[in-house]
């Protein structure tokens, strides 16, 4: 009998990229947010109607978010500082590459994204900052989508069990108080 293998970093990243772009799962996230009374029917309709456009216009940011989430999901990378170093290196390297290409995407890899990427635990969601800057509704949707994927609960519910400092940082990064 073959032994189960550990997921690779590349495999974890591909899995998260697929899950972040899964339109049916995103639509289900919107439905669940309505059921949890976290969004109105009107807002849910707007989210549903713009879903394809939002996914298309944010795909570059979502790829980088998936890399950070994949680093966190990879069982091969257990020691705490390694994940922070990988995320920080990824962000800085991406900024250098995009700047050398003179790409407008270089701004996605901003100093705040880099600094948060280097912070243990919080760093996995660093690209939510870039997502929020690009489209606050997309940041709200994807933060909740990730929360449902990871905890099977909306972000509001997950945050209730976290320390006040964590709640404040995440709420600010995602912009929960801004779009509700």
C-alpha positions in Angstrom: 0.0 0.0 0.0 1.4 3.4 -1.0 1.9 5.9 1.8 0.1 9.2 1.5 2.3 12.0 0.2 2.6 15.5 1.6 1.2 18.2 -0.6 3.8 20.1 -2.4 4.0 23.9 -2.3 3.2 24.1 -6.0 0.2 21.7 -5.5 -1.1 23.8 -2.6 -0.8 27.0 -4.7 -2.7 25.4 -7.6 -5.4 24.2 -5.2 -5.9 27.6 -3.7 -5.9 29.3 -7.2 -8.6 26.9 -8.3 -10.7 27.5 -5.1 -10.4 31.2 -5.3 -11.6 31.3 -8.9 -14.4 28.7 -8.5 -17.4 30.7 -9.6 -20.0 28.2 -8.2 -18.2 28.4 -4.8 -18.1 32.2 -4.9 -21.8 32.3 -5.7 -22.3 30.0 -2.7 -20.3 32.3 -0.5 -22.6 35.2 -1.5 -25.7 33.0 -0.8 -24.3 32.1 2.6 -23.5 35.7 3.5 -27.2 36.5 2.8 -28.3 33.6 5.0 -26.0 34.8 7.8 -27.6 38.3 7.3 -24.2 39.8 6.7 -25.2 41.3 3.3 -28.5 42.5 2.0 -30.3 40.9 -0.9 -29.6 44.0 -3.0 -25.9 43.9 -2.2 -25.8 40.1 -2.9 -27.4 40.7 -6.3 -24.7 43.3 -7.1 -22.0 40.9 -6.0 -23.5 38.1 -8.1 -23.9 40.3 -11.2 -20.3 41.5 -11.1 -18.7 38.2 -10.1 -17.2 37.4 -13.5 -15.9 41.0 -14.0 -14.5 41.1 -10.4 -12.7 37.7 -10.8 -11.3 38.8 -14.2 -10.0 42.3 -13.0 -8.5 40.9 -9.8 -7.0 37.7 -11.2 -3.4 39.1 -11.0 -3.8 39.9 -7.3 -5.6 36.6 -6.6 -2.7 34.6 -8.1 -0.4 36.2 -5.5 -2.9 35.7 -2.7 -3.1 32.0 -3.7 0.7 31.8 -3.5 0.6 33.1 0.1 -2.2 30.8 1.0 -0.4 27.9 -0.6 2.6 28.6 1.5 0.4 28.4 4.6 -1.3 25.2 3.4 1.9 23.4 2.5 2.7 20.8 5.2 6.3 20.8 3.9 6.9 24.2 5.4 6.4 23.9 9.1 8.9 26.2 10.8 7.3 29.6 11.5 10.0 32.0 10.2 10.3 30.1 6.8 6.8 31.0 5.8 7.3 34.6 6.6 10.6 34.7 4.8 9.0 33.0 1.7 6.1 35.4 1.6 8.3 38.5 2.1 10.7 37.3 -0.6 7.9 36.5 -3.0 6.4 40.0 -2.5 9.8 41.8 -2.9 10.8 39.7 -5.8 7.5 40.2 -7.6 7.9 44.0 -7.0 11.4 43.9 -8.6 10.3 41.8 -11.6 7.2 44.0 -12.3 9.2 47.2 -11.8 11.9 45.9 -14.3 9.1 45.1 -16.8 7.6 48.6 -16.2 4.4 46.9 -15.4 1.5 48.7 -13.7 1.2 45.6 -11.5 4.3 46.7 -9.6 2.1 48.8 -7.4 0.2 45.6 -6.2 3.4 44.7 -4.3 3.4 47.8 -2.2 5.3 48.4 1.0 2.2 47.7 3.2 1.7 44.4 1.4 5.4 43.5 1.9 5.4 44.4 5.6 2.2 42.4 6.3 3.6 39.5 4.3 6.5 39.3 6.7 4.3 39.0 9.8 3.7 35.5 11.0 0.1 34.3 10.7 -1.3 37.6 9.3 1.1 37.5 6.3 -0.9 34.9 4.5 -3.6 37.6 3.7 -1.2 40.4 2.8 -2.6 40.6 -0.8 -6.1 41.3 0.6 -4.7 44.8 1.2 -3.9 45.1 -2.5 -7.3 43.6 -3.3 -9.0 46.1 -1.1 -7.2 49.0 -2.7 -8.3 47.7 -6.1 -11.9 46.8 -5.2 -13.2 47.0 -1.7 -16.2 44.7 -2.5 -13.9 42.1 -3.9 -11.8 42.2 -0.7 -14.9 41.7 1.4 -16.1 38.8 -0.9 -12.7 37.0 -1.0 -12.0 37.4 2.7 -15.3 35.7 3.4 -14.8 33.2 0.7 -11.4 32.2 2.2 -13.0 32.1 5.6 -15.7 29.7 4.4 -13.1 27.6 2.7 -10.9 27.4 5.8 -13.4 27.5 8.7 -16.8 26.9 7.1 -18.0 30.2 8.6 -18.1 33.9 7.6 -15.2 36.1 8.6 -17.3 38.0 11.1 -18.0 34.7 13.0 -14.4 33.6 12.8 -13.1 36.9 14.1 -15.3 36.7 17.3 -13.1 34.0 18.6 -9.9 35.9 18.0 -8.2 38.4 20.3 -9.2 42.0 20.0 -5.9 43.0 18.4 -6.3 40.3 15.7 -9.9 41.4 15.1 -8.8 45.0 14.7 -5.9 44.2 12.3 -8.0 41.9 10.1 -11.0 44.2 10.1 -8.8 47.1 9.0 -6.9 45.1 6.3 -10.1 43.7 4.8 -12.1 46.9 5.3 -15.0 45.2 7.0 -16.2 48.4 8.7 -15.9 50.3 5.5 -18.2 48.3 3.2 -20.9 47.1 5.5 
